[in-house]
Amino acid sequence: MLASLLLRPARRILLTVLLGGLLGATLVRMGPGFGVDERELDSRLSVSSQQAIRAERARDNNIAVFYLRYLAGFARGDFGFSRSLNRPVSQLLAERLPLTLVSLGVGVAGGVSIGLALALLTVWWRAPGADVVPALLSGLCFAAPAAVIALVFLWLGPWIGAAARWAIALVVFPHVYRYAKNQLVATSQAPHVVAAQAKGLSSWRVLWAHIFIPAAPQLAALAGISVSLAFGASIPIEVICDSPGVGQLAWRAALDRDLPLLVTITVLVALLTLVVNSLADLALAAWNLPARSAA
Amino acid sequence: MTGRQKLAVMVLGAAVAASLGAGLLVQHSYAEQSREIISAPPSAQFWLGTDELGRDRFARLLYGTRVSLLLAPAAALLSTLLAALLGGAAGYLGGRWERAVTAGIDLFLSLPWLFLLLAVRALLPLNTSPVTSVVITFLLLGFLGWAAPARIIRAGTRTLVNSDYLVQAAAGGISRRRLFWRHLLPNLRPILLAQFWISVPLFILSEANLGLLGLGVSEPLPSWGALLRELENYSAVIANPWMLAPAILLVLVVCCLQLLLGTEESAFPC
């Protein structure tokens, strides 16, 4: 059972990377500047050197060969060469990915914590209108583009610092709050919770042991979705906050129409998101495994 | 409809009416430059002042609202139609077609939305005329936003196809065409409408993000995204707080759309 649990996400990741790679290679082939080599304009090169360069490029004209070379390079960690920055893509990623991952890690952790805390508070504090302030706050953050949230934190930057991380947290928070609140409210209406309350258990114990813990597997799914959201938000946030991460790199690549770089970033981000989603699914399956075995 | 939803309808109605009647409400065109009155504060002539090129900010806000509020639903319609075609066919036909469409949906959903949007936008010409840039931006949103609605439409169609009344209708010898047009499609309408309305705020926000990054609608045509670019000038915003009007209107409109949708139940539209 565990093997099938592991095989399914592995197959999904492999298929997505393969399809994403093919899609990426297609975009690169269709992109502006494909098949053009500025070395041909170098007057110092002899005719034979120029012919050698053309022959080298001619291999890419065959679509099948081009796809195979692209995917083989991808598998080896050779992500191509950025024309706009004149550097290998792998070098650029190695420099910028850690910063984005740290921002994302802190931002997602912050957003999930704020969202969960407010959802728990709303469910625990059952007074009418208890959710007005969190709902208003989540509504505002939900309705504001990530770039505007980043601008707000850029203005607040001198006072609070780490603008990009705060902005990512506030982009993630409303999604987590709404989903978690719905899940927790649904669980709080289950018969076992009503029975626990009727037996006089303290409200904190009911909230923790009978509402939060049973809803935890569903809440684990938030991890994958939050990472996906945070990656998307990282582009405008890093651009606005001038944070030199992968999001900013993607934006520059888009403005410079550097498709090899942009496509590689997109496929890698998709891969990372899939890995996190699969880990969340596995955690969920592992949680449910004892129950299934007992059944 | 609750009281809050009625209020949301009124706000949205006012925003749409003001944007459509922009020609009557403002004396200046969105592109007209008054070089002698640049960066002016609000006045009777210019309700929200002028920008650094001497253009009427209020006129630009109204015309920008028109662009965003008319084209986001158009893009949502395109993506919903595409989703209905692919998701509906997958759910209705089943088998290999369903597996292929589901794989496509999974692939699209695993690619981060804004990265994908940026990659495809970069593929297309960046230095286009303003009208072309509007068309490109919203067509892109429409074409790339099909996956999430398609997944829901596929599931809805599958449930309907397996429902008792459709199985009975099929067993009764009704033609597939009649089954589709008379029994399936009318029952799918609520799902299609919901997906359409869920896509509208998503596309408004995506356009705003793209515009702020300089990859949306080109100048001098205004859109909410393009208008938000002014906010990058922090000191100017502090000195001229009325520059926040596009951001406030955008948040207000998306909040109203959320209220109408009742998104408390659908925290993850995409």
Chai-1 contact restraints between the chains, C-beta under 6 A:
chainA,res_idxA,chainB,res_idxB,connection_type,confidence,min_distance_angstrom,max_distance_angstrom,comment,restraint_id
A,T16,B,L107,contact,1.0,0.0,6.0,A-B,restraint_1
A,T16,B,S110,contact,1.0,0.0,6.0,A-B,restraint_2
A,L19,B,L107,contact,1.0,0.0,6.0,A-B,restraint_3
A,L27,B,L123,contact,1.0,0.0,6.0,A-B,restraint_4
A,G31,B,L123,contact,1.0,0.0,6.0,A-B,restraint_5
A,G139,B,C255,contact,1.0,0.0,6.0,A-B,restraint_6
A,A143,B,V251,contact,1.0,0.0,6.0,A-B,restraint_7
A,A143,B,V254,contact,1.0,0.0,6.0,A-B,restraint_8
A,A143,B,C255,contact,1.0,0.0,6.0,A-B,restraint_9
A,A144,B,V251,contact,1.0,0.0,6.0,A-B,restraint_10
A,P145,B,L205,contact,1.0,0.0,6.0,A-B,restraint_11
A,P145,B,A208,contact,1.0,0.0,6.0,A-B,restraint_12
A,P145,B,N209,contact,1.0,0.0,6.0,A-B,restraint_13
A,A147,B,N209,contact,1.0,0.0,6.0,A-B,restraint_14
A,A147,B,L212,contact,1.0,0.0,6.0,A-B,restraint_15
A,V148,B,A247,contact,1.0,0.0,6.0,A-B,restraint_16
A,L151,B,L231,contact,1.0,0.0,6.0,A-B,restraint_17
A,W155,B,Y234,contact,1.0,0.0,6.0,A-B,restraint_18
A,H175,B,A267,contact,1.0,0.0,6.0,A-B,restraint_19
A,R178,B,A267,contact,1.0,0.0,6.0,A-B,restraint_20
A,Y179,B,A267,contact,1.0,0.0,6.0,A-B,restraint_21
A,F231,B,P112,contact,1.0,0.0,6.0,A-B,restraint_22
A,G232,B,P112,contact,1.0,0.0,6.0,A-B,restraint_23
A,G232,B,W113,contact,1.0,0.0,6.0,A-B,restraint_24
A,G232,B,L114,contact,1.0,0.0,6.0,A-B,restraint_25
A,I235,B,L114,contact,1.0,0.0,6.0,A-B,restraint_26
A,P236,B,N209,contact,1.0,0.0,6.0,A-B,restraint_27
A,V239,B,L213,contact,1.0,0.0,6.0,A-B,restraint_28
A,A250,B,F115,contact,1.0,0.0,6.0,A-B,restraint_29
A,A250,B,L118,contact,1.0,0.0,6.0,A-B,restraint_30
A,W251,B,L213,contact,1.0,0.0,6.0,A-B,restraint_31
A,A254,B,L118,contact,1.0,0.0,6.0,A-B,restraint_32
A,A254,B,A122,contact,1.0,0.0,6.0,A-B,restraint_33
A,R257,B,A122,contact,1.0,0.0,6.0,A-B,restraint_34
A,L262,B,A119,contact,1.0,0.0,6.0,A-B,restraint_35
A,L262,B,A122,contact,1.0,0.0,6.0,A-B,restraint_36
A,V263,B,A119,contact,1.0,0.0,6.0,A-B,restraint_37
A,T266,B,F115,contact,1.0,0.0,6.0,A-B,restraint_38
A,T266,B,A119,contact,1.0,0.0,6.0,A-B,restraint_39
A,V269,B,P112,contact,1.0,0.0,6.0,A-B,restraint_40
A,V269,B,F115,contact,1.0,0.0,6.0,A-B,restraint_41
A,A270,B,S110,contact,1.0,0.0,6.0,A-B,restraint_42
A,A270,B,L111,contact,1.0,0.0,6.0,A-B,restraint_43
A,L274,B,S110,contact,1.0,0.0,6.0,A-B,restraint_44
